[in-house]
Amino acid sequence: MNLLALSMIVLLFLVVTAVLGFIGFKKQRTRLITSLPEERFTRW
């Protein structure tokens, strides 16, 4: 396998990891935002 193909595979892997991490972070953040009002309502 030549260096170009190897670097392309590594780049693709990094992009996929970054996208998956970003999606996971967004989901976690929206979950936090939606859970906050519920906690307030149950507290009152």
N, C-alpha and C positions, 0 to 999 in steps of 0.2 A: 504494500500500500504506500502510495507516495505522500509527501508532506501536505500537499494541497487538500487531498481528500480527508486526511486526518484532521487538519485545521477546520475544514468545513463541518465535520461531524461534531467537533468540540464546540464550535460556534453555535450550531443548531441545538446542541444539548443545553448550552448556557441560556439561549433564548427561551427554550421550552421551560427550563427551571424558573427563569425570571417571570415568565407569564403566569405559570402556575402559582408561584409565590405571591404575585401581585393579586391574583384572583382570590387566593385564600385570605390575604390581608384585607381585601375589600369586603369579603363575606363576614369576616370577624368584626370589622368596624361597623358594618350595618347591623349586625346582630347586637352589638353593644348599644348602638343608638336606639334600636327598637326595644331593648330590654329595660332601658332606663325609665321611660314613662310608666311601664307596667309596675316597676318597683315603687314608683312614687304613688301610683293609684292604690297599691296594696297597703302602703304605709298609712295613707289617709283612711 
